[in-house]
Each structure stands twice: as C-alpha cells, then as structure tokens.
Amino acid sequence: MPQISINIKEGKINQEDVIVGIDLGTTNSLIAIIDKQTGQPVALSGDDDEMHSPIVPSIIHFAQDGSIIVGNEAKKHLIEDPENTIYSVKRLMGKSYKDVESFQQHYGYKIIDDDTESLVKIRVKNKFYSPIELSSFILKELKHRGEKVLNRPIIKAVITVPAYFNDAQRQATRDAGKLAGLDVLRIVNEPTAASLAYGLGINAKTGGQTIAVYDLGGGTFDVSILRITSSDDQGGIFEVLSTHGDTFLGGDDFDRAIADHWLAENQIDKTQLSRHILQEIRLKAEEAKKHLTLHDTFDDHVENIICKLDKSVFEKLIEPFVTKTIDSCRHALKDAKLSSAQIDAVVMVGGSTRTPFVKNSVAAFFNKPVNDSLDPDEVVALGAAIQADILAGNQKDMLLLDVTPLSLGIETMGGLMDTIIPRNSKIPTAAGRQYTTSVDGQGKLLISVYQGERDLVRDNRKLAEFVLSNIPGMPAGLPKIEIIFQLNADGILTVKAKEQRSGVEQSIEVKPQYGLTEEEMGLMLLDSIRNAKTDMQQRALIEARVEGQNMIDTCERFVTKNKELLNADELKGTLELIDSLKAVLQSDDKDEIHKHIDELNEFTRPFAERLMDMAISKAMKGKVI
C-alpha cells in the first residue's frame, strides 16, 4: 500500500517525498538534505542534542530500563558498561563469526556464533542482535532526527558505504535501511559521494577538472581519481577513473600507536591491564591526537600512567601509516594512467585528514595545496544528499559514473580465476563470455562466482555458486554456454548462464550470507601486486597440466575407439607416450610438460589424419561431386 506524507500541523498532504542522504559511518553518522532555499546540501542538527552538532556517534547503548540510546548519550557508557554499549558495528556488517573471531578481544561486548545462521550475532543482556539490526537503530535515530527538523516523514534515502564493500555488505546496508523504515534508493561509494559535494564548487569555478579524493577516516582509507566535466551541452558528469585503498588503515591506528608509545614509556605490559583501563587509554590517545592538531604538546594521565606527547614524536609515530596512504595514491594514479601533475585538485575527506602532518604529506606528493574547505566529517553525507537530489529529478544535468573496486569472475579448469568484470570497471555494467563442456554428454555445469585479484580462485573469495542443468547431451566442446555478469548502480551482482543451442538458462542475484572482511578486501589488491610474478608462473603451470590432461583423455578415447585400425608399433608408441606424459604431469616444470605434449601430438598426427581420410572416403563412397 503506498504511503502518503501528511503534515499534521498544517493539515496538508505533501505532494512529494523528501529524499535524504545518509553517511552510515564506523565512528560517526550523519543525515543531510538539499536546502530548497539555497540549493546547497546541509547536514541536519538535532535541537535536543546538547552539542547542537549534526554528527551522531555510531554507538548504541542498551539501558537497564530496556530503552535503546544512540549517539552522544550512548558514548558516555563506553567505559562504565562496555558489554551493553555497541560500537564499530559497521565492521561486522555482512560477516560470519570466523571473519571476526580473532578480533573478539578488541570489543567490550560479546560476539557469538549462531548455528542457525552464518551471520554473526551480538549478545546484549538476554537478547541476540545482528549487525543489520544494530545498524538499523542508528538509521532510526538519524531518521527521527531528520523528521523532527523537517517536520515531515522521511521514507526514501541514499546511503553511503566504503568503496570496498562487497555484495553481502551492500545488501546488509540495504536491509538495515528497510528495518529502519527507509526505502534505500541507491548505495553510493563514500569517496564518490564526497566528490559530488566538492565537485559542485569545483565545476562552477573551472568548468571541468581531474581531482583526487583522499578519504582517511577512523577505520578505513580510500583514494579515488575522478574526472569532472561541465559544459552547457553536457551538464555535469562525474566519472570515477580508479579507486584504491587500505581498509585496515585509519585514525584508529594513530590512536593505537599513541597508546602503545605511552605503555612503552611507562614500561607497562598491556596484557596485565584490564579492558576498563585499556579503553580509557585508547580514548585518551584519541583526545591527544585531536589536541595536537592545534597544539604542540599534550600532557595528561590515566590513573598512574603518564600520558605525555609532543607533536614531533606524534608525527614520527604516524609516519608509517601516512606513507601507506601515499602508496595507495600512487597506485590509483597508475590505474587511471595519470601523473600527479595531471591532477587539478586534491580534496580531503574524513576526520583524520585534520592532522597537519597528513595534509602536508598529501600536498607534497601531489605538489599542490589540498582543498579542505568542507568539513571532512560532513562531506560524505552532503554528497549523499546531492545524489538523492539527482534521483529526485531536481538536478537533471548531473550524471554519476562510479566503478567497481574488485574484479569479478568464475572458476575454470585447474582452479583458475577467469575475470569477467575487471576492477575499476564503470558501473552499472554488463559483460559476458562463452564457455563449453569438457566431458562428452555433460548435462550439468557448476558455476562458481569469485571476487578478487589473484590468478587462483583459492586466493580469492567465493561469492556464490549455482548449477546450469538440463544441458542436452552433446560431445565435449560442442555446447555454447554464455555466462553474463550484470552489476547494477549499487554494485550488486546478477549472474546469468545460458546454453545457446538449446536455450536452457539459469540466473541468480548474488546474495552471499556473508562477505569479505574489510582487511581481506584491502589485502587482495596488495597481494596481487606482491605475488604477480609467482601467480603468472603458477597459472602457466596449471594451464600446461590442464592441456596435458586433455591430450591424455583425447588420445585414450582415440585408442579405445580405433585400436583395430592401428598397427602394433603405432599402438605401442602411443601408449608409451601417454604414460610418459602422465609421469611428468604433476611436475613443476611446465616446459617439460609441453615437450611431452608436443611429442605425443606429433606421433599421433599421421595416423589420426589417415583415419580421418578413411572416414571421409567411406562417407563419400558412391557419391558424385
């Protein structure tokens, strides 16, 4: 049944629904809209918020009276009641217990493995909650805040996610929105949303630029290279050229480095401290990081632990992390086939970019001043509001072209990954490839879908699998099976397989029960670079083994069917060469395998051709051409 927005105060029916933009963050969340008076995006602040800030900490506290508190009030309970105060829930979205089991000790609350589902659950008192449910509480708070400010119901929203979120995590974000009573119209990558917020001002001034969006938040890092074009006939086109990042890198690492430095200075073993004290030290480190943005020294304590730090030592502690972000910038430029000199502007996103050392390092790499004119905590939500306005049809002269951050493909013979949609492909997109069967009369084909950058599927992550059945019995190699990947604007994948000769087809929307950890996704790209040479060698070896096995199977079938037509030497020689090829097939020398394949091929070619001539002569006997 359709919902109608009614303004109770004025007794009027609203003719159009408002569409909001939401930044559902690991540390903080915000809601934003386009101001109808100015046409500019604004983040909404709650009047009942004592800080009058649009920022809502992504923290949920379950009070003793059964009420659920979200935001700044919940944050006050982090130390005194850690078991009932949930934070960093975004890191658990779309994940199984095995993905987060090793991180259990870092949380004050209890993560459990529910046998009835493969998704993690969090135990709070005597109830169990999924990350989707917990995220919905944050979204409900944002929805409530927006409705109170706007004085009207909020039904539709655009929600942002990290660029490296996979299908499961994007689906989980959508589901959280549904639980909060929101119709999620679009899932948008965070750095892309930020580029929209910055892009309006950049376009108005210059008419078109290539920009780098440097996004360093509390737990993740992304850099995206975009081309923004603007002209009277084209309008505004935001085209993502490449994206790169390290999803195990952010302001939390700065805090941890400071805390470890203090413990070392005080000669204290952290394993001997309670979680209560460790949490206090972590929060004190975060306080020091923020203080040193504007001051040269920080001096405080936690119980009898001295917490003292000056800016020069702080910068040395965080230098390795900042260097990693610069390496990602270098990779993103390479993927976009650009040099730093071709970047017209560098925009800063995320709270951690407030650190002067970060700004100076990024400016030095790109050899130009950085643009931090927008609040780094608000910019993603503002961009989401702009995308919401585009979907509402209010900005028809703007087009957003995003990319997929990781490659998608299927498993082929030998456990190889055959990429169908390469990383950094524009979305929405569709791509297909034809395959065939490897066994005579094969009636079924198992199709396994993988995501990652390595040559072997065992090094990537399986997203889903399904069976194309009822393939008519045909000789091996005769069926034509087309597999098509369709990736929509949210980065959610649909796979279709069709046997062209018979018309048999099967399709699924890839909805894995859980997905990659953020750390795994970031490491995939790093692993592909580190292991490129080894991967190529291993791929070549596997391909040689597959070719050799196919040669053996073909020759054995040939001998079985035509034994009476071969003389003794031909039969003996063929069997000996087959055995020789079998003997070297599992060796690690691809050249040796190819050598034996060629020997068997050359030996069998003459009588194979002779038998073919005989078959043709028999078929043509008594016929006139």
C-alpha positions as CSV (number, residue, x, y, z in Angstrom):
1,M,0.0,0.0,0.0
2,P,1.5,3.4,-1.0
3,Q,2.5,5.7,1.9
4,I,1.3,9.4,1.8
5,S,3.2,12.1,3.7
6,I,0.9,14.3,5.7
7,N,1.9,17.5,7.6
8,I,-0.2,17.1,10.7
9,K,0.5,20.7,11.9
10,E,-0.7,22.4,8.7
11,G,-3.2,19.7,7.7
12,K,-1.7,19.4,4.3
13,I,-0.7,16.4,2.1
14,N,2.9,16.7,1.0
15,Q,3.0,16.3,-2.8
16,E,6.5,14.9,-2.9
17,D,8.6,12.8,-0.6
18,V,11.8,14.2,0.7
19,I,14.9,12.0,-0.2
20,V,17.7,12.3,2.3
21,G,21.4,11.4,2.1
22,I,22.9,9.3,4.9
23,D,26.5,8.6,5.9
24,L,26.3,5.5,8.0
25,G,29.9,5.5,9.4
26,T,32.0,3.3,11.5
27,T,32.7,6.1,14.1
28,N,30.1,8.7,13.3
29,S,26.9,9.0,11.2
30,L,25.0,12.0,9.6
31,I,21.9,12.8,7.7
32,A,21.7,15.6,5.1
33,I,19.3,17.2,2.6
34,I,19.4,19.8,-0.1
35,D,18.2,23.2,1.2
36,K,15.3,24.3,-1.1
37,Q,16.1,27.9,-0.4
38,T,19.8,27.9,-1.3
39,G,20.1,24.7,-3.4
40,Q,23.0,23.6,-1.2
41,P,23.4,20.4,0.8
42,V,23.2,20.8,4.6
43,A,23.7,18.3,7.5
44,L,20.8,18.2,9.9
45,S,21.4,19.0,13.6
46,G,19.1,17.9,16.3
47,D,17.8,20.7,18.6
48,D,17.7,18.2,21.6
49,D,21.4,17.4,21.1
50,E,23.4,19.3,23.8
51,M,26.2,19.8,21.3
52,H,23.9,21.0,18.5
53,S,26.1,19.1,16.1
54,P,24.9,17.1,13.1
55,I,27.3,14.3,14.0
56,V,25.8,11.2,15.6
57,P,28.4,8.8,17.1
58,S,27.7,5.3,15.8
59,I,27.3,3.9,19.3
60,I,24.3,2.1,20.7
61,H,23.6,1.6,24.5
62,F,21.1,-0.8,25.9
63,A,20.0,0.8,29.2
64,Q,18.8,-1.1,32.3
65,D,15.2,0.0,31.8
66,G,15.2,-1.6,28.4
67,S,15.4,1.6,26.4
68,I,17.9,1.9,23.4
69,I,20.1,5.1,23.3
70,V,22.0,6.1,20.2
71,G,24.7,8.8,19.8
72,N,26.4,11.1,22.3
73,E,24.4,9.8,25.2
74,A,25.3,6.2,24.4
75,K,29.0,7.2,24.1
76,K,29.0,8.1,27.8
77,H,28.6,4.5,28.7
78,L,31.6,3.1,26.7
79,I,33.8,2.7,29.8
80,E,31.3,2.0,32.6
81,D,29.1,-0.5,30.7
82,P,31.1,-1.9,27.8
83,E,29.1,-5.2,27.5
84,N,25.9,-3.3,26.7
85,T,27.4,-0.5,24.6
86,I,28.0,-1.4,21.0
87,Y,30.4,0.5,18.7
88,S,32.1,-0.1,15.3
89,V,29.2,-2.3,14.3
90,K,29.8,-1.4,10.6
91,R,32.9,-3.6,10.7
92,L,30.6,-6.6,11.4
93,M,28.2,-6.0,8.5
94,G,27.7,-9.0,6.3
95,K,30.3,-11.1,8.1
96,S,30.5,-14.6,9.6
97,Y,31.9,-15.4,13.0
98,K,35.0,-16.8,11.5
99,D,35.7,-13.5,9.9
100,V,35.8,-11.6,13.2
101,E,36.6,-14.4,15.7
102,S,40.2,-13.2,16.1
103,F,39.1,-9.6,16.8
104,Q,36.7,-10.6,19.6
105,Q,39.1,-9.5,22.3
106,H,39.1,-5.9,20.9
107,Y,35.4,-5.5,21.6
108,G,33.9,-4.9,25.0
109,Y,30.7,-6.7,24.0
110,K,30.1,-10.3,23.2
111,I,30.1,-11.6,19.6
112,I,28.6,-15.1,19.3
113,D,28.3,-17.7,16.6
114,D,24.6,-18.6,16.0
115,D,24.4,-22.1,14.4
116,T,21.1,-21.2,12.7
117,E,22.7,-18.6,10.5
118,S,26.2,-17.9,9.2
119,L,26.0,-14.2,10.1
120,V,27.4,-13.0,13.4
121,K,25.2,-12.1,16.3
122,I,25.9,-9.7,19.3
123,R,24.6,-10.7,22.7
124,V,23.2,-7.9,24.8
125,K,21.7,-9.0,28.1
126,N,19.5,-12.0,27.1
127,K,18.9,-11.0,23.5
128,F,20.8,-11.5,20.3
129,Y,21.2,-8.9,17.6
130,S,22.6,-9.0,14.1
131,P,24.8,-6.1,12.8
132,I,21.9,-5.3,10.5
133,E,19.5,-4.8,13.4
134,L,22.0,-2.7,15.3
135,S,22.8,-0.5,12.3
136,S,19.0,0.0,11.8
137,F,18.9,1.6,15.3
138,I,21.5,4.2,14.2
139,L,19.5,4.8,11.0
140,K,16.2,5.1,13.0
141,E,17.9,7.8,15.1
142,L,19.0,9.6,12.0
143,K,15.5,9.2,10.5
144,H,13.9,10.5,13.7
145,R,16.3,13.5,13.8
146,G,15.5,14.4,10.2
147,E,11.8,14.1,10.7
148,K,11.9,16.3,13.8
149,V,13.9,19.0,11.9
150,L,11.9,18.8,8.7
151,N,8.5,18.3,10.4
152,R,7.5,15.6,7.9
153,P,8.0,11.8,7.4
154,I,11.2,10.5,5.8
155,I,10.7,7.4,3.7
156,K,13.4,7.5,1.0
157,A,17.2,7.7,1.3
158,V,20.6,7.3,-0.3
159,I,23.1,5.6,2.0
160,T,26.9,5.6,1.5
161,V,29.3,2.7,2.0
162,P,33.1,2.2,1.7
163,A,34.3,1.7,-1.8
164,Y,35.5,-1.8,-1.0
165,F,32.2,-3.1,0.5
166,N,31.2,-6.3,-1.4
167,D,27.8,-7.6,-2.3
168,A,27.0,-9.0,1.1
169,Q,27.9,-5.8,2.9
170,R,25.9,-3.6,0.4
171,Q,22.9,-5.9,0.8
172,A,23.2,-5.8,4.6
173,T,23.2,-2.0,4.4
174,R,20.1,-2.1,2.3
175,D,18.4,-4.4,4.8
176,A,19.3,-2.2,7.7
177,G,17.6,0.7,5.9
178,K,14.5,-1.4,5.4
179,L,14.4,-2.3,9.1
180,A,14.6,1.4,9.9
181,G,11.6,2.1,7.7
182,L,13.6,3.5,4.8
183,D,13.3,2.8,1.0
184,V,17.0,2.8,0.1
185,L,17.1,4.2,-3.5
186,R,20.8,3.9,-4.0
187,I,24.0,2.7,-2.4
188,V,26.9,5.1,-3.2
189,N,30.6,4.7,-2.5
190,E,31.8,7.2,0.1
191,P,34.7,8.8,-1.9
192,T,32.3,9.2,-4.8
193,A,29.8,10.9,-2.7
194,A,32.5,13.3,-1.3
195,S,33.4,14.2,-4.9
196,L,29.9,15.2,-5.6
197,A,30.0,17.6,-2.6
198,Y,33.3,19.1,-3.6
199,G,32.6,18.9,-7.3
200,L,29.8,21.5,-7.4
201,G,32.1,24.2,-6.3
202,I,35.0,23.0,-8.5
203,N,32.8,22.9,-11.6
204,A,31.4,26.3,-11.0
205,K,34.9,27.8,-10.9
206,T,36.7,26.0,-13.7
207,G,34.3,24.1,-15.9
208,G,36.0,20.7,-15.6
209,Q,38.8,19.1,-13.7
210,T,40.5,15.8,-12.8
211,I,40.5,15.5,-9.0
212,A,41.9,13.2,-6.3
213,V,39.6,12.4,-3.3
214,Y,41.7,11.5,-0.3
215,D,39.5,9.9,2.3
216,L,41.1,8.9,5.6
217,G,38.5,8.1,8.3
218,G,38.7,6.3,11.6
219,G,39.0,2.8,10.3
220,T,39.4,2.8,6.5
221,F,41.3,4.7,3.8
222,D,40.2,5.3,0.1
223,V,41.6,7.4,-2.6
224,S,39.6,7.9,-5.9
225,I,40.6,9.7,-9.1
226,L,37.7,11.4,-10.8
227,R,37.2,13.4,-13.9
228,I,34.5,16.1,-13.6
229,T,33.4,17.7,-16.8
230,S,30.9,20.5,-17.1
231,S,29.7,22.4,-20.2
232,D,26.5,24.0,-21.5
233,D,25.5,20.9,-23.5
234,Q,26.8,18.1,-21.3
235,G,25.9,19.3,-17.8
236,G,28.0,17.8,-15.0
237,I,29.5,14.3,-15.5
238,F,31.3,12.8,-12.5
239,E,33.4,9.9,-13.8
240,V,35.4,7.7,-11.5
241,L,38.6,6.7,-13.2
242,S,40.1,4.5,-10.5
243,T,39.9,3.7,-6.8
244,H,42.4,2.2,-4.3
245,G,42.8,1.9,-0.6
246,D,43.8,0.1,2.5
247,T,40.8,-1.0,4.6
248,F,42.9,-1.7,7.6
249,L,44.2,1.8,8.0
250,G,42.8,4.9,9.7
251,G,42.7,7.2,12.7
252,D,42.3,4.2,15.0
253,D,45.8,3.1,14.0
254,F,47.0,6.6,15.1
255,D,45.3,6.1,18.5
256,R,46.8,2.6,18.9
257,A,50.3,3.9,18.1
258,I,50.0,6.6,20.7
259,A,48.6,4.2,23.3
260,D,51.4,1.7,22.7
261,H,54.0,4.5,22.9
262,W,52.7,5.5,26.3
263,L,52.7,2.0,27.6
264,A,56.3,1.5,26.4
265,E,57.3,4.8,28.0
266,N,55.7,3.7,31.3
267,Q,57.2,0.2,30.9
268,I,53.8,-1.4,31.3
269,D,52.7,-4.7,29.7
270,K,49.3,-4.2,28.2
271,T,48.3,-7.8,28.8
272,Q,48.4,-7.1,32.5
273,L,45.8,-4.2,32.2
274,S,42.0,-4.6,32.5
275,R,39.8,-3.8,29.5
276,H,38.5,-0.8,31.5
277,I,41.9,0.8,31.7
278,L,42.8,-0.1,28.1
279,Q,39.6,1.6,26.9
280,E,40.4,4.7,28.9
281,I,44.0,4.8,27.4
282,R,42.5,4.4,23.9
283,L,40.1,7.3,24.5
284,K,42.9,9.4,26.0
285,A,45.0,8.7,22.9
286,E,42.2,9.8,20.6
287,E,42.0,13.0,22.7
288,A,45.7,13.6,22.4
289,K,45.5,13.1,18.6
290,K,42.8,15.8,18.3
291,H,44.6,18.1,20.7
292,L,47.9,18.0,18.7
293,T,46.0,19.2,15.6
294,L,46.1,22.7,17.1
295,H,48.8,22.5,19.8
296,D,52.4,21.4,20.2
297,T,52.2,19.3,23.3
298,F,49.8,17.1,25.3
299,D,50.1,16.2,28.9
300,D,47.7,14.1,31.0
301,H,47.4,10.8,32.7
302,V,45.1,7.7,33.2
303,E,45.3,6.7,36.9
304,N,49.1,6.4,37.5
305,I,50.0,6.1,33.8
306,I,51.7,9.3,32.4
307,C,50.2,10.3,29.0
308,K,52.6,12.9,27.6
309,L,53.3,13.5,23.9
310,D,54.6,16.3,21.7
311,K,53.8,16.9,18.0
312,S,57.2,15.8,16.6
313,V,57.0,12.4,18.3
314,F,53.4,12.0,17.3
315,E,54.3,12.6,13.6
316,K,57.1,10.0,13.8
317,L,54.6,7.5,15.2
318,I,52.0,8.0,12.4
319,E,54.5,8.4,9.6
320,P,54.4,4.7,8.5
321,F,50.6,4.8,8.2
322,V,50.6,8.1,6.2
323,T,53.3,6.6,3.9
324,K,50.9,3.7,3.2
325,T,48.2,6.1,2.1
326,I,50.7,7.8,-0.2
327,D,51.5,4.4,-1.8
328,S,47.8,3.9,-2.5
329,C,47.6,7.4,-4.1
330,R,50.5,6.3,-6.4
331,H,48.6,3.0,-7.3
332,A,45.4,4.9,-8.0
333,L,47.2,7.3,-10.4
334,K,48.8,4.4,-12.2
335,D,45.4,2.7,-12.6
336,A,44.0,5.9,-14.0
337,K,47.0,6.3,-16.3
338,L,47.8,9.7,-15.0
339,S,50.7,11.5,-13.3
340,S,50.4,13.7,-10.2
341,A,51.0,16.8,-12.4
342,Q,47.7,16.0,-14.3
343,I,45.6,16.3,-11.1
344,D,44.0,19.7,-10.9
345,A,42.7,19.5,-7.3
346,V,43.1,17.3,-4.2
347,V,40.2,17.2,-1.8
348,M,40.3,15.9,1.8
349,V,37.7,13.7,3.4
350,G,37.5,12.1,6.8
351,G,38.2,13.3,10.3
352,S,41.8,12.0,10.3
353,T,42.7,14.5,7.5
354,R,42.5,17.2,10.1
355,T,46.0,16.2,11.2
356,P,48.5,18.7,9.8
357,F,51.1,16.0,9.0
358,V,48.6,14.2,6.8
359,K,47.7,17.4,4.9
360,N,51.3,18.3,4.4
361,S,52.3,14.8,3.2
362,V,49.4,14.7,0.7
363,A,50.2,18.2,-0.6
364,A,53.9,17.3,-1.0
365,F,53.0,14.1,-3.0
366,F,50.7,15.9,-5.4
367,N,52.8,19.1,-5.4
368,K,49.8,21.3,-4.8
369,P,47.8,22.7,-1.9
370,V,45.0,20.4,-0.7
371,N,41.3,21.5,-0.7
372,D,39.8,21.1,2.8
373,S,37.2,23.8,2.5
374,L,34.3,21.4,3.5
375,D,34.0,19.8,6.9
376,P,35.7,16.4,6.5
377,D,33.2,14.8,8.8
378,E,30.2,16.1,6.9
379,V,31.3,15.9,3.3
380,V,30.2,12.3,2.6
381,A,26.7,13.0,3.9
382,L,26.5,16.2,1.9
383,G,27.4,14.3,-1.3
384,A,24.8,11.6,-0.5
385,A,22.2,14.5,-0.3
386,I,23.3,15.7,-3.7
387,Q,22.9,12.2,-5.2
388,A,19.5,12.0,-3.5
389,D,18.6,15.3,-5.2
390,I,19.7,13.8,-8.6
391,L,17.5,10.8,-8.1
392,A,14.6,13.1,-7.2
393,G,15.0,14.7,-10.6
394,N,16.0,18.1,-9.3
395,Q,19.4,18.0,-10.9
396,K,18.9,16.6,-14.3
397,D,22.1,18.0,-15.7
398,M,24.4,15.8,-13.5
399,L,25.5,12.2,-14.1
400,L,27.5,10.0,-11.7
401,L,29.7,7.2,-13.2
402,D,31.1,5.0,-10.5
403,V,33.5,2.0,-10.6
404,T,33.7,-1.5,-9.0
405,P,36.8,-1.8,-6.8
406,L,37.5,-5.6,-7.2
407,S,37.4,-8.0,-10.1
408,L,34.6,-10.5,-10.6
409,G,34.9,-13.8,-12.4
410,I,34.3,-17.5,-12.4
411,E,36.3,-20.7,-11.6
412,T,37.6,-22.5,-14.7
413,M,39.5,-25.8,-15.1
414,G,42.5,-26.2,-12.8
415,G,41.1,-23.8,-10.2
416,L,41.9,-20.7,-12.2
417,M,40.1,-17.4,-11.9
418,D,38.7,-16.2,-15.2
419,T,37.9,-12.5,-14.8
420,I,34.7,-11.3,-16.5
421,I,34.4,-7.8,-15.0
422,P,37.8,-6.3,-14.2
423,R,38.3,-3.9,-11.2
424,N,37.8,-0.2,-11.9
425,S,35.1,-1.0,-14.5
426,K,32.3,1.6,-14.8
427,I,29.0,0.7,-13.1
428,P,26.3,-0.1,-14.0
429,T,27.9,-2.6,-16.4
430,A,27.4,-6.0,-18.0
431,A,29.9,-8.4,-19.5
432,G,29.8,-11.9,-20.8
433,R,31.9,-14.8,-22.1
434,Q,31.3,-18.1,-23.8
435,Y,32.4,-21.5,-22.3
436,T,31.8,-25.1,-23.2
437,T,31.8,-28.5,-21.6
438,S,34.9,-30.7,-21.1
439,V,33.2,-34.2,-20.9
440,D,31.0,-35.9,-23.6
441,G,27.3,-35.8,-22.7
442,Q,27.8,-33.5,-19.8
443,G,24.3,-32.4,-18.6
444,K,25.2,-30.0,-15.7
445,L,27.7,-27.2,-15.2
446,L,28.7,-25.9,-11.8
447,I,29.3,-22.1,-12.0
448,S,31.3,-20.7,-9.1
449,V,31.5,-16.9,-8.8
450,Y,34.6,-15.3,-7.2
451,Q,35.8,-11.8,-6.3
452,G,39.5,-10.8,-6.1
453,E,42.7,-10.1,-8.0
454,R,44.7,-13.3,-7.7
455,D,45.0,-15.9,-10.6
456,L,43.9,-18.8,-8.4
457,V,40.4,-19.0,-7.0
458,R,41.8,-20.4,-3.7
459,D,43.4,-17.0,-3.1
460,N,40.1,-15.1,-3.8
461,R,36.7,-15.1,-2.1
462,K,33.8,-17.2,-3.3
463,L,30.6,-15.1,-3.6
464,A,28.1,-17.7,-4.8
465,E,27.6,-20.8,-7.0
466,F,24.8,-22.4,-8.9
467,V,24.2,-25.2,-11.4
468,L,23.1,-24.9,-15.0
469,S,21.3,-28.2,-15.5
470,N,19.4,-29.9,-18.3
471,I,22.1,-29.3,-20.9
472,P,21.3,-31.6,-23.8
473,G,23.8,-34.4,-24.2
474,M,26.4,-33.3,-26.7
475,P,30.1,-34.1,-27.4
476,A,32.6,-32.2,-25.3
477,G,33.3,-28.8,-26.7
478,L,30.0,-28.6,-28.7
479,P,27.7,-26.8,-26.2
480,K,27.9,-22.9,-26.2
481,I,27.4,-21.7,-22.7
482,E,27.3,-17.9,-22.3
483,I,27.8,-16.5,-18.8
484,I,26.8,-12.9,-18.3
485,F,27.6,-10.7,-15.2
486,Q,25.4,-7.7,-14.6
487,L,26.5,-5.2,-12.0
488,N,23.9,-2.6,-11.1
489,A,24.5,1.0,-9.9
490,D,24.7,-0.2,-6.3
491,G,27.5,-2.6,-7.1
492,I,25.2,-5.7,-6.6
493,L,25.8,-8.6,-9.0
494,T,23.4,-10.7,-11.0
495,V,24.8,-13.8,-13.0
496,K,23.1,-15.5,-15.9
497,A,24.1,-18.6,-17.7
498,K,22.5,-19.8,-21.0
499,E,23.3,-22.7,-23.3
500,Q,22.9,-21.1,-26.7
501,R,21.9,-24.2,-28.8
502,S,19.1,-25.4,-26.6
503,G,18.0,-22.1,-24.8
504,V,18.4,-23.6,-21.3
505,E,19.2,-20.9,-18.9
506,Q,19.6,-20.1,-15.2
507,S,20.2,-16.8,-13.3
508,I,20.8,-15.7,-9.7
509,E,21.2,-12.4,-7.9
510,V,24.4,-13.0,-5.9
511,K,23.4,-12.8,-2.2
512,P,26.1,-14.5,-0.2
513,Q,25.3,-14.9,3.5
514,Y,28.5,-13.1,4.5
515,G,31.3,-11.4,2.7
516,L,34.9,-10.3,2.8
517,T,36.3,-8.6,5.8
518,E,37.5,-5.1,5.1
519,E,41.0,-6.2,5.8
520,E,40.8,-9.1,3.3
521,M,39.5,-6.8,0.6
522,G,42.3,-4.3,1.0
523,L,44.9,-7.0,1.2
524,M,43.6,-8.6,-2.1
525,L,45.0,-5.8,-4.1
526,L,48.3,-5.7,-2.2
527,D,48.6,-9.5,-2.6
528,S,48.0,-9.3,-6.3
529,I,50.9,-6.8,-6.6
530,R,53.3,-8.7,-4.4
531,N,52.6,-12.1,-6.0
532,A,52.2,-11.1,-9.6
533,K,55.3,-13.0,-10.9
534,T,54.5,-16.1,-8.8
535,D,50.9,-16.0,-9.9
536,M,51.9,-15.9,-13.6
537,Q,54.2,-18.8,-13.2
538,Q,51.6,-20.9,-11.4
539,R,48.9,-20.0,-13.9
540,A,51.2,-21.1,-16.8
541,L,52.0,-24.4,-14.9
542,I,48.3,-25.1,-14.3
543,E,47.4,-24.4,-17.9
544,A,50.1,-26.8,-19.1
545,R,48.7,-29.5,-16.7
546,V,45.2,-28.9,-18.0
547,E,46.3,-29.1,-21.6
548,G,48.3,-32.3,-20.9
549,Q,45.3,-34.0,-19.2
550,N,43.1,-33.0,-22.1
551,M,45.6,-34.5,-24.5
552,I,45.8,-37.8,-22.5
553,D,42.0,-38.1,-22.3
554,T,41.7,-37.4,-26.1
555,C,44.4,-40.0,-27.0
556,E,43.0,-42.6,-24.7
557,R,39.5,-42.2,-26.2
558,F,41.0,-42.4,-29.7
559,V,42.9,-45.6,-28.9
560,T,39.8,-47.2,-27.4
561,K,37.6,-46.5,-30.4
562,N,40.2,-47.2,-33.1
563,K,42.5,-49.9,-31.7
564,E,41.8,-52.4,-34.5
565,L,42.9,-49.7,-37.1
566,L,46.3,-49.2,-35.6
567,N,49.3,-51.4,-36.2
568,A,51.3,-52.8,-33.3
569,D,54.1,-50.0,-33.4
570,E,51.5,-47.2,-33.5
571,L,49.6,-48.7,-30.6
572,K,52.7,-49.3,-28.5
573,G,54.3,-45.9,-29.3
574,T,51.0,-44.1,-28.4
575,L,50.6,-45.9,-25.1
576,E,54.2,-45.3,-24.1
577,L,54.0,-41.5,-24.9
578,I,50.7,-41.3,-22.9
579,D,52.4,-42.9,-19.9
580,S,55.4,-40.5,-20.3
581,L,53.1,-37.5,-20.3
582,K,51.3,-38.9,-17.2
583,A,54.6,-39.2,-15.4
584,V,55.5,-35.6,-15.8
585,L,52.0,-34.1,-15.5
586,Q,52.4,-33.3,-11.8
587,S,55.9,-32.0,-12.0
588,D,56.6,-28.2,-11.6
589,D,58.3,-27.9,-15.0
590,K,55.8,-26.5,-17.5
591,D,58.3,-26.7,-20.3
592,E,58.8,-30.4,-19.7
593,I,55.1,-31.0,-19.8
594,H,54.8,-29.0,-23.1
595,K,57.6,-31.1,-24.5
596,H,55.8,-34.4,-23.8
597,I,52.5,-32.9,-25.2
598,D,54.3,-32.0,-28.4
599,E,55.9,-35.4,-28.7
600,L,52.5,-37.2,-28.3
601,N,50.9,-34.8,-30.7
602,E,53.5,-35.3,-33.4
603,F,53.5,-39.1,-33.0
604,T,49.7,-39.5,-33.3
605,R,49.1,-36.9,-36.0
606,P,50.0,-39.1,-39.1
607,F,47.7,-42.0,-38.3
608,A,45.0,-39.6,-36.9
609,E,45.0,-37.9,-40.3
610,R,45.0,-41.3,-42.0
611,L,41.9,-42.4,-40.1
612,M,40.1,-39.2,-40.9
613,D,40.8,-39.7,-44.6
614,M,39.4,-43.2,-44.3
615,A,36.3,-41.9,-42.6
616,I,35.8,-39.2,-45.3
617,S,36.3,-41.8,-48.1
618,K,33.7,-44.1,-46.6
619,A,31.2,-41.3,-46.2
620,M,31.7,-40.2,-49.8
621,K,31.6,-43.7,-51.3
622,G,29.2,-43.9,-54.2
623,K,28.6,-40.2,-54.3
624,V,29.5,-37.8,-57.1
625,I,30.7,-34.3,-56.6
